[in-house]
Amino acid sequence: MGRGKNDGRGQRRKNQGKTEAQQKAEDPALQQAAASFGATAMPSEVTHNDAAVFYQIVVSQSWEEVEAKIVQVVTEGLLTEGVLLAGYTILQKAQEEKEDERTIGNIAQICTRLTELLQHLKATPVLRLVDQWAQVLETNTSSAVPEIQRMMQETFTDGALCTQEDFVKEIGGIVERMEQQDVEFEDNVKQVEAAGADAEQAAAIAAQRAQRLGAGAHVRRLMDLARAAGVAASLKV
């Protein structure tokens, strides 16, 4: 009995200073989640905590819980390349083992969401500008486009963050990646729908599709405005 009490105090001391998500990621009970997908061998780059963080997300009972856990993981700085690699390793294993199509689709959607968030966290100056200016477009006011044109002119003239040429080049790559991710998203949706999506999943898919379509439209609009800014600048010379 005494030993048990000491062990409990020792565990509490170990947990001091750790975030809730870190403690959950290290919880041995999460090994049961891993068993749901078989004994998946992880690449050497994936740590135990990386795998545990992904398992913590994937065992969620609803998409609302998935999003809540993802927000927590991002907020606490636990989203890494290792977590993504763990997710895609599990996805590949599920596909090879011909798991239920709904399970495969759910894992794939989580992997896609985490990929997008990690890309955002590693954003370059151009990506940060795209995010900032897209938010202005989202206001859908009559002053949105003139305001963006003004900010583009100031940014490109100064050149400290990026030039017009750099912006156009990088945003073109962003558009290409978004188009590829859209294809992957629709492929994942087909898998989920083939397995029989329930009402909650159908609503989540519709919301994600609308968000993706809106984001894509804003980015393409920014690319057009940036190209026009370059033409306008050349005419002034």
N, C-alpha and C positions, 0 to 999 in steps of 0.2 A: 504493500500500500504506500509506504513512504517513498519507494522508488518511483512509483507512478506519479506522486505529487511532484517530486523533483524533476521528472521528465516533463511534466506539464509546465513547470516554471521555466525550465530550460527552453522549451519550445516558444513560450511567450517572449523570453528574452531574445530569441532568434528573430521573432516576428517584429520586434520593436524597430521602428524606423523604416519598415517596409510598407509600401502602398497596399491597398486592398487587392488590386489586380495582381501584384507580384505574389502576395500570399496565396491567392487562388491558383495562380499559375504553377506554384510549387506544391499544391495540395496533392498528395498521393491518390486521393479519390479520383482525380482526373485520369488515372490509368484505366479506369473503367470506360471512360469515353474513348480512349485509344482502342480498346478491345472491340468497339462497335465497328471499326474499320479494319480489323485484323491487325496483326503485328506488323506495322508498317516500318520498314527500315528507312531511317532518315539519312540524308547526305551528311558528311562530316561537318559541313558549315552550319548545320542546324543544331543549336544547343537544346538541352532538355527543356529549358524555359521557353524557347521559341515554339517548340512543338506544343507545350502545355498551353501557351497563350492562344494558339489557333484552336486547340481542342475546346478551350473555355468558350470560344465564340461559336464553334460549329455544333455544340450540343444544345444550343438554345432551342426553346420550344416554340418561338414565334419570330417573325421578322422584326417586330418591335424590340424584342430582347436582343436579337442580333445587333441591331443598330445601337442600342444602349451599351452593349459590351464593347462594340467597336469604338464608340466615343470615349469610353473609359480607358481603353487600351491606348488610343491616340493621345489623350490628355495626359496620361502617366508616362508617355514616352516609350512604350513597350512595342510599338510597331516597327519592325526591322525587316531587312531583306531575309533574315532567317525565318521569320514568321511566315512571310510569303512563300518561301521555298518549302516550308513544312506543308503549307496548304496545297501547293501544286503537286507535291509528292503524294499526298493523300488522295488528291483528285485523280492523278494518274493511276494509283493503285485501285481506286474504286472503278475506274473505267476498264482496267485490265481484268478485274474480278467480275465485271459485268454486274455491278451492284444495281439496285433499283434506280431507274431513270430519274425519279424525283430527288433521291439522295444525291446523285451525281450533279443534277442541275442546281441544287441548293449549295453544294460545296463550290461549284464553279462561280455562282453569283457572289458568294462571299469572297472568293479569290479575286474576282474582278473589282469588287468594291475596295478591298484592301490595296490592290495595285494602284487604283486611282488616287487613294488617299496618300499613299507613300510617295507617289509622283508629285502630289501637291506639296507635301512636306519638304521635298527636295527641290522646290521650285527655283528656277533661275529668275533673274530680273524680268525677263520677258514674260514668263509665266505669272509672276506677281502683277505685272501691268495688265495682262489679259484678265486676270481675276478682278482687279480693281475696275477696269473699264467695262467689263461685262456686268458688274453690279450697277453701273450707271445705266447701261442699256436696259436692265431689268426694270428700272423705274418707269420705262415706257412713256416718258414725258416728251413734250415737243422740244425741250432744251437738251435732251440727252445726247443726240448726235452732235450738235454744235459744241457742247461741252467736251465731248471726247475729241473732236477735231482740234479744239484749243489745247487740250492736254497733250495730244500727240505732237502738235507743232512745237510746244515748249520742250517736251521730252526729246524729240529727235534733233531739235536745234542745239540743245545743250549737249546731248550725246554722252552724258556721264553714265546713265543707266544702259542705254543702247542707242544705236543709230536706226534710222528708218530701214536700211537694208538688212540689218541684223534682225529687226523685229519681223519683217516680212518673211525672211528665210525661216526663222524659228516657228512662227505661227503656222506656216505652211506644213511643217513637220507635225505640229500639234493636231492640225486638221486631219492629216493622214492617220495618225495614231487613234484619234477619236473614231474615225470611220472604221478602222480595223476592230476597235473595241465594240463598236455597234454591231458588227457582224458576229463577233463572239457572243455578245449579249443575246442576240436573236437566236443563235444556235443553242444557247443554254435554255432560253425560253421554250424552244421547241421540245427539248428533252423533258422539261418540267410539265408542259402541257400534254405531252404524249403519255406521261405517267398519271395524268389526271390532277390538274391543279385545283386546290380548294379555293373558296372565296377569298380567304386571306392572301394566299399566294397570288391569285389573279389581280387583286387590288394592288399588291406590292409591285407586281410586274408592270401594271398600267402606270403607276406613279413613277417608277424608275424609267420607263420608256419616255414619258412626258418630260422628265427632267433631262434626259439625254438629248432629246430632240431640241429642247429649249437652249441647252448649253451649246449644242452644235451650231444652231442658228446664230447665236451671239458671237461665237468665235469666228465664223465665216464673215459676219458683218464687220467685225473688227479688222479682219484681214483685208477686206475690200476698202475700208476707210484708210488703212495704213498705206495701201498701194496708191490710193488717190492722193494721199498726203505727199508721197514721193513725186508724183506727177506734178502736183501744184508747186512743190519746191523747185523742181527743175525749170518750170515756166518762169519763175521769178528771177532765175539766174540770168 
